[in-house]
Amino acid sequence: MAEAIISSKGQVTIPKEIREKYGLEKGRRIAFIPEHGEVVLVPTYKNPVARMLELRQLLRFSDSEIKAMIKEGKKEWSHDFS
C-alpha cells in the first residue's frame, strides 16, 4: 500500500511506484470516483470507446461481452446521477 499527504492546497503527489505501475505520466487526467465511502482514482481517456476497443484486442472480449459491459456501465452511471 502506498500513501500520500494532502497539501494545504489540496494537492497530492501520487507515489512513484504507483505512477510507474499504471503509466500515470505528466499531463495524464484522472477521475475521482466516490464509491462506498472511499475515493477511487481512475485514469481517464479522451475517447473511452476507442479505449474499450483497444482493451478488446488485448483481452479478447466478444461483441456480446462488450455490449453487456456498456449496458451495465450505463445502469451504474444512471444511479450516480439520481
N, C-alpha and C positions, 0 to 999 in steps of 0.2 A: 504494500500500500504506500502511495506517495501522498505527501501533504504539502500545502502551501498556506501562506498567511495573506489575508486580505489587507491591502494598504489603506491608509486614510482616505485615498481617492477611490476606493472600491476596486482596485486593480489586483490581479492575481497572476503570478508567474507560474505557468504550467511546468512542472519538473521535466528536466531534460530527458530522462528515460521514457517518460510518457510521450513527449513530443516526438522522439525518435521512433518509438514503437508504433505510433499511429500516424506518422507522416504529417504532423502538425507543424507546418513551416510558417515563416513570417508572411503575413497577409492573408492567411487562411481564415475563413469565417467559421465560427462555431455557434451552435444554438444551445440555449439553456432551457432544458425541459423539466418543469416541476413534475415529480412523479412519486406518489405515496409518501409525502413529507420529505423528500430528498430532491436534489437537483442533479440532473444528468447532463453532461456536456456531450454534444454530438456534432461532428464536423458536418457542415452543410455544403451543398453543391449548387452551382448556378443552374444546372439543368438536372433535376432529380430523375427524370425519365431516362435521360442518357446514362446516368449513373446506374440505374436499375438494369438497363440493357448491358452495360459493362459487367455488372455483377453476374448477370445471367450467363454470360460467356465463361466467366471464371467458375461459377458454381453449378452451371448446367441446369438451370431451372427450366421447366417446361412452360409453354404458354398458359396452360390452365393454372399452374402454381403461381405464376406472376399475377394473373387476373385475381386469384384468391387473395394474394398479399395486398394488392391495391384495394380490393373491396374491404378487407379487414382494416387496412390503414385509414380509409375514408370513414369507417364506422368509429374508430378510435378518435380521429381528429374531430368528428362532429360532437363527441362527448366533451372534448376540451373546451369548446366554444359555447356549450349550452349553459 
